[in-house]
Amino acid sequence: MAARAPLPQVTLCAVSSVNISATIRALEISLAQIDVAAALLLTDSPVQPDHPGITVVPIAPVTSSRAYSDFILTQLVDHVETSHCLVIQWDGHVLDASRWHPDFLTYDYIGAGWPQFDDGHDVGNGGFSLRSRRLMQLCRDPAFHPSHPEDVAIARINRDWLERQGMRFAPRALADCFAAERAGDVAASFGYHGAWLMPQVVGIEAFWTLYRELDDCGTIRHDFSSILKQIRQGRGGCIRALRLTLDQFRR
């Protein structure tokens, strides 16, 4: 196994009240690639991960996506002592430590590019993102306008103000090397975010096993069509597709 990338300036963080087993798995996969100062699972769930590198930090329940945004913007910084924080969610993780670039740490915010925007404010997605502690502190400044989702608040609504405070957002080309989501290539990026990319990244069978353990299947609803098309492939694909469809209709 290749050596893990030493990242002593980075705290790996995941915040969630749902899909905890999948979130722990994303942390474990990431920790197999990177050696960080700390790996934190901030949750209200009474879990004890098997991985010795994961520290569970008890927090109040995160009851909605809006509550998640509020926590990320206003409370996560209290748990980060390093210069940077790598935020991940259950549907994304580090892919290949050899794709880490030292330049990543020279910026205050990096996330996968947003191809839907063409005004230069297209970096980026918060589901797999690297952000500096000083940027996280500025998100609590009275001049910062908090909103939901939190990545749009940082990378679009408040980006001009943050840049006037000296914050640096990675250029799109570097962001594509950092992470894939709606843009980028999982075959070339350090990490990724997006449930619809998981069958490609981890394999259809592994994704299906993980999906069956989710306690909130609704988190894939925006990517239902793409996931359905992929999991129909191979032996048992029709059964998987039927189960996936019924799960969404039951919601």
C-alpha positions as CSV (number, residue, x, y, z in Angstrom):
1,M,0.0,0.0,0.0
2,A,1.3,3.5,-0.9
3,A,2.3,5.8,1.9
4,R,-0.4,8.2,3.2
5,A,0.1,11.8,2.4
6,P,1.2,13.7,5.5
7,L,-1.1,16.6,6.1
8,P,-0.4,17.8,9.7
9,Q,-2.0,21.2,8.8
10,V,-5.4,19.6,8.1
11,T,-8.3,18.5,10.3
12,L,-10.6,16.0,8.5
13,C,-14.3,16.8,9.5
14,A,-17.7,15.3,8.8
15,V,-20.9,16.7,10.4
16,S,-24.1,14.6,10.3
17,S,-27.1,13.1,12.1
18,V,-28.0,10.7,9.3
19,N,-26.3,8.0,7.2
20,I,-23.7,7.7,10.0
21,S,-22.3,4.3,8.9
22,A,-21.7,5.7,5.4
23,T,-20.1,8.8,6.8
24,I,-17.7,6.7,9.0
25,R,-16.8,4.7,5.9
26,A,-16.0,7.9,4.0
27,L,-13.7,9.0,6.9
28,E,-12.0,5.6,6.9
29,I,-11.4,5.6,3.2
30,S,-10.0,9.1,3.4
31,L,-7.7,8.2,6.4
32,A,-6.3,5.3,4.4
33,Q,-4.9,7.9,2.0
34,I,-4.0,10.9,4.2
35,D,-2.4,11.3,7.6
36,V,-4.1,14.3,9.2
37,A,-3.8,16.1,12.6
38,A,-7.2,14.9,13.6
39,A,-10.3,13.2,12.1
40,L,-13.6,14.3,13.6
41,L,-17.1,12.9,13.3
42,L,-19.4,15.6,14.7
43,T,-22.7,13.9,15.4
44,D,-25.5,13.3,18.0
45,S,-25.4,9.6,17.2
46,P,-24.0,7.4,20.0
47,V,-21.5,5.6,17.8
48,Q,-18.0,4.2,18.4
49,P,-16.1,3.9,15.1
50,D,-13.7,0.9,14.9
51,H,-11.1,3.1,13.3
52,P,-8.8,4.4,16.1
53,G,-8.1,7.6,14.2
54,I,-11.7,8.9,14.2
55,T,-12.8,11.0,17.2
56,V,-16.5,11.4,17.8
57,V,-17.5,14.9,18.9
58,P,-21.0,15.0,20.4
59,I,-23.2,17.8,19.1
60,A,-26.9,18.7,19.0
61,P,-28.9,16.9,16.3
62,V,-28.5,18.4,12.8
63,T,-32.2,18.3,11.9
64,S,-32.1,19.7,8.3
65,S,-29.8,20.7,5.5
66,R,-30.3,24.3,6.6
67,A,-29.2,23.4,10.1
68,Y,-26.1,21.7,8.6
69,S,-25.3,24.9,6.8
70,D,-25.7,26.9,10.0
71,F,-23.4,24.5,11.9
72,I,-20.7,24.6,9.2
73,L,-20.8,28.4,9.0
74,T,-20.9,29.2,12.7
75,Q,-19.8,26.3,14.9
76,L,-17.4,24.0,13.1
77,V,-14.5,26.4,13.5
78,D,-14.6,25.9,17.2
79,H,-13.5,22.3,16.7
80,V,-10.6,23.0,14.3
81,E,-7.1,23.9,15.6
82,T,-5.2,23.4,12.4
83,S,-4.7,26.0,9.6
84,H,-7.1,24.1,7.3
85,C,-10.2,21.8,7.5
86,L,-11.1,19.2,5.0
87,V,-14.9,18.8,5.0
88,I,-16.4,15.6,3.7
89,Q,-19.8,14.0,3.6
90,W,-21.0,10.4,3.3
91,D,-21.1,10.6,-0.5
92,G,-17.5,11.6,-1.1
93,H,-14.0,11.0,0.1
94,V,-10.3,11.2,-0.8
95,L,-9.5,9.2,-3.9
96,D,-5.8,9.2,-4.3
97,A,-3.2,10.8,-2.0
98,S,-0.7,11.0,-4.9
99,R,-2.9,13.7,-6.4
100,W,-2.5,16.0,-3.4
101,H,-0.8,19.2,-4.4
102,P,1.0,21.5,-2.0
103,D,-0.6,24.5,-3.6
104,F,-4.0,23.5,-2.2
105,L,-2.9,24.8,1.2
106,T,-2.0,28.2,-0.2
107,Y,-5.7,29.0,-0.7
108,D,-8.5,29.6,1.8
109,Y,-11.2,27.8,-0.1
110,I,-11.2,25.0,-2.6
111,G,-14.2,22.9,-3.8
112,A,-15.2,21.2,-7.0
113,G,-16.1,23.5,-9.8
114,W,-19.6,24.6,-10.6
115,P,-20.2,24.4,-14.4
116,Q,-23.6,26.1,-14.1
117,F,-21.9,29.4,-13.4
118,D,-19.8,31.4,-15.9
119,D,-19.1,34.6,-14.0
120,G,-15.8,33.4,-12.5
121,H,-17.3,32.6,-9.1
122,D,-17.5,28.9,-9.9
123,V,-15.4,27.4,-7.1
124,G,-17.1,25.6,-5.5
125,N,-18.8,22.7,-3.9
126,G,-18.7,22.4,-0.1
127,G,-19.4,18.6,0.2
128,F,-15.7,17.9,-0.3
129,S,-13.9,21.1,0.4
130,L,-10.7,22.5,1.9
131,R,-11.1,25.7,3.8
132,S,-8.8,27.7,6.0
133,R,-9.5,28.3,9.7
134,R,-9.2,32.1,9.1
135,L,-12.0,31.9,6.4
136,M,-14.1,29.8,8.8
137,Q,-13.7,32.5,11.4
138,L,-14.7,35.2,9.0
139,C,-18.0,33.4,8.4
140,R,-19.0,34.4,11.9
141,D,-18.2,38.1,11.2
142,P,-21.3,40.3,11.4
143,A,-20.5,41.6,7.9
144,F,-20.8,38.0,6.5
145,H,-24.3,37.2,5.2
146,P,-25.1,33.6,6.2
147,S,-27.5,31.7,4.0
148,H,-28.3,28.2,2.8
149,P,-26.6,26.3,1.3
150,E,-23.4,27.2,3.1
151,D,-21.1,26.7,0.1
152,V,-23.1,29.2,-2.0
153,A,-22.9,31.6,0.9
154,I,-19.1,31.4,1.0
155,A,-18.2,30.9,-2.7
156,R,-20.8,33.2,-4.3
157,I,-22.9,35.5,-2.0
158,N,-20.0,36.5,0.2
159,R,-17.0,35.8,-2.1
160,D,-16.3,39.4,-3.0
161,W,-16.4,40.5,0.7
162,L,-14.2,37.6,1.7
163,E,-11.7,38.4,-1.0
164,R,-11.5,42.0,0.3
165,Q,-10.6,40.5,3.6
166,G,-7.6,38.8,2.0
167,M,-9.2,35.4,1.4
168,R,-8.0,33.5,-1.7
169,F,-10.2,31.1,-3.7
170,A,-8.5,28.5,-5.8
171,P,-8.6,29.0,-9.6
172,R,-10.9,26.6,-11.4
173,A,-8.1,24.6,-12.9
174,L,-6.7,23.8,-9.5
175,A,-10.1,23.1,-8.1
176,D,-10.6,20.5,-10.8
177,C,-7.5,18.8,-9.7
178,F,-8.7,18.9,-6.1
179,A,-12.2,17.5,-6.5
180,A,-14.7,16.2,-9.0
181,E,-18.5,16.8,-8.7
182,R,-20.6,18.2,-11.5
183,A,-17.3,19.1,-13.2
184,G,-13.9,17.4,-13.0
185,D,-12.8,13.8,-13.5
186,V,-12.6,11.2,-10.7
187,A,-9.8,9.5,-12.6
188,A,-7.6,12.6,-12.1
189,S,-8.8,14.4,-8.9
190,F,-7.7,14.1,-5.3
191,G,-11.2,13.6,-4.0
192,Y,-14.8,13.8,-5.1
193,H,-18.4,14.5,-3.9
194,G,-21.7,13.2,-5.2
195,A,-23.7,10.0,-4.7
196,W,-24.1,9.6,-8.5
197,L,-20.4,9.2,-8.8
198,M,-20.1,6.5,-6.2
199,P,-21.1,3.5,-8.4
200,Q,-18.2,4.5,-10.7
201,V,-15.8,5.1,-7.9
202,V,-16.5,2.2,-5.5
203,G,-18.2,-0.1,-7.8
204,I,-21.9,-0.9,-8.3
205,E,-22.1,-3.8,-5.7
206,A,-20.2,-1.8,-3.0
207,F,-22.4,1.2,-3.6
208,W,-25.5,-0.9,-3.4
209,T,-24.4,-2.4,-0.1
210,L,-23.7,1.1,1.3
211,Y,-27.1,2.4,-0.1
212,R,-29.0,-0.4,1.7
213,E,-27.5,0.8,5.0
214,L,-28.6,4.5,4.6
215,D,-31.2,5.6,7.1
216,D,-32.0,8.6,4.9
217,C,-32.4,7.4,1.3
218,G,-33.8,10.7,0.3
219,T,-30.3,12.2,0.2
220,I,-30.0,10.7,-3.3
221,R,-33.2,12.1,-4.7
222,H,-31.6,14.8,-6.8
223,D,-29.4,12.2,-8.5
224,F,-32.0,9.4,-8.7
225,S,-32.0,9.1,-12.5
226,S,-28.3,8.9,-12.9
227,I,-27.9,6.3,-10.1
228,L,-30.8,4.3,-11.4
229,K,-29.2,4.0,-14.8
230,Q,-25.9,2.8,-13.3
231,I,-27.2,0.2,-10.8
232,R,-29.4,-1.4,-13.5
233,Q,-26.2,-2.8,-15.0
234,G,-25.0,-6.3,-14.2
235,R,-26.6,-9.3,-12.5
236,G,-29.5,-8.3,-10.2
237,G,-29.7,-4.9,-11.8
238,C,-33.4,-5.0,-12.3
239,I,-34.1,-5.9,-8.7
240,R,-31.8,-3.1,-7.5
241,A,-33.5,-0.6,-9.8
242,L,-37.0,-1.6,-8.5
243,R,-35.9,-1.3,-4.9
244,L,-34.4,2.1,-5.5
245,T,-37.5,3.3,-7.3
246,L,-39.8,2.0,-4.5
247,D,-37.7,3.7,-1.9
248,Q,-38.1,7.0,-3.5
249,F,-41.8,6.6,-4.0
250,R,-42.3,5.6,-0.4
251,R,-40.8,9.0,0.7
